[in-house]
Amino acid sequence: CDNGQFKAHTLKMAEIKMEDKFPVCGIKVKPHIESALKRSRSVYGIIYDMVNQSGFGWDEERNMIKVENDEVWKDYVKVSVY
């Protein structure tokens, strides 16, 4: 993972491990693992963006985003297009 991307053989190893653990799951690198990684990157980007803006933070106890008030949330939603 030199550049923030998994190498092809790493994804193949994940496929093999899934098959070993769950023999009939049928999960493959394409499309299953790649699409899950793509979704994860997208969600991570949104969370990263939110916690780095004024009015947002991270609740360590509940492992979730916290927002100061409804106005901060409404303002964020107005300008965010996801």
Kinemage of the C-alpha trace (Angstrom):
@kinemage 1
@onewidth
@group {chain A} dominant
@subgroup {mainchain}
@vectorlist {calphas} color= white
{ca cys a 1} P 0.000 0.000 0.000
{ca asp a 2} L 2.711 2.454 -1.048
{ca asn a 3} L 0.406 5.080 -2.533
{ca gly a 4} L -2.776 4.587 -0.520
{ca gln a 5} L -4.019 1.877 -2.873
{ca phe a 6} L -4.031 -1.855 -2.257
{ca lys a 7} L -1.899 -3.867 -4.629
{ca ala a 8} L -3.681 -6.385 -6.874
{ca his a 9} L -2.264 -9.401 -5.063
{ca thr a 10} L -3.514 -8.022 -1.725
{ca leu a 11} L -7.079 -7.995 -3.028
{ca lys a 12} L -6.653 -11.504 -4.409
{ca met a 13} L -5.430 -12.665 -0.985
{ca ala a 14} L -8.556 -11.150 0.581
{ca glu a 15} L -10.659 -13.118 -1.896
{ca ile a 16} L -8.811 -16.353 -1.024
{ca lys a 17} L -9.190 -15.729 2.734
{ca met a 18} L -12.916 -15.076 2.331
{ca glu a 19} L -13.280 -18.325 0.381
{ca asp a 20} L -11.352 -20.224 3.080
{ca lys a 21} L -13.475 -18.775 5.887
{ca phe a 22} L -16.812 -18.877 4.042
{ca pro a 23} L -16.539 -21.573 1.344
{ca val a 24} L -19.792 -20.874 -0.486
{ca cys a 25} L -19.853 -17.076 -0.241
{ca gly a 26} L -18.714 -16.481 -3.826
{ca ile a 27} L -17.098 -13.130 -2.996
{ca lys a 28} L -14.643 -12.068 -5.703
{ca val a 29} L -12.230 -9.155 -6.096
{ca lys a 30} L -14.285 -7.909 -9.035
{ca pro a 31} L -16.923 -6.679 -8.350
{ca his a 32} L -17.430 -7.349 -4.634
{ca ile a 33} L -14.201 -6.345 -2.855
{ca glu a 34} L -13.393 -3.467 -5.202
{ca ser a 35} L -16.866 -1.940 -4.837
{ca ala a 36} L -16.745 -2.281 -1.039
{ca leu a 37} L -13.403 -0.453 -0.997
{ca lys a 38} L -14.782 2.259 -3.265
{ca arg a 39} L -17.766 2.786 -0.933
{ca ser a 40} L -15.462 2.827 2.100
{ca arg a 41} L -13.240 5.500 0.538
{ca ser a 42} L -16.284 7.617 -0.262
{ca val a 43} L -17.690 7.384 3.260
{ca tyr a 44} L -14.259 8.054 4.777
{ca gly a 45} L -13.956 11.195 2.652
{ca ile a 46} L -17.303 12.509 3.856
{ca ile a 47} L -16.485 11.809 7.509
{ca tyr a 48} L -13.020 13.339 7.164
{ca asp a 49} L -14.531 16.454 5.613
{ca met a 50} L -17.104 16.822 8.372
{ca val a 51} L -14.808 16.402 11.384
{ca asn a 52} L -12.383 18.947 9.927
{ca gln a 53} L -15.013 21.674 9.777
{ca ser a 54} L -15.995 24.037 12.548
{ca gly a 55} L -18.970 22.764 14.535
{ca phe a 56} L -18.246 19.075 14.013
{ca gly a 57} L -16.223 16.662 16.084
{ca trp a 58} L -15.775 13.005 16.919
{ca asp a 59} L -17.412 11.303 19.894
{ca glu a 60} L -14.762 8.834 21.114
{ca glu a 61} L -17.135 7.025 23.452
{ca arg a 62} L -19.839 6.362 20.842
{ca asn a 63} L -17.515 6.292 17.786
{ca met a 64} L -19.584 8.696 15.791
{ca ile a 65} L -19.639 12.243 14.459
{ca lys a 66} L -21.054 14.891 16.743
{ca val a 67} L -22.394 18.274 15.700
{ca glu a 68} L -22.742 21.351 17.900
{ca asn a 69} L -26.296 22.227 16.859
{ca asp a 70} L -28.950 21.964 14.164
{ca glu a 71} L -27.802 25.162 12.429
{ca val a 72} L -24.310 23.755 11.832
{ca trp a 73} L -25.874 20.611 10.342
{ca lys a 74} L -28.317 22.562 8.144
{ca asp a 75} L -25.514 24.786 6.839
{ca tyr a 76} L -23.368 21.740 6.044
{ca val a 77} L -26.171 20.022 4.155
{ca lys a 78} L -26.865 23.162 2.107
{ca val a 79} L -23.350 23.309 0.686
{ca ser a 80} L -22.472 19.603 0.543
{ca val a 81} L -23.326 17.664 -2.579
{ca tyr a 82} L -22.649 13.932 -2.219
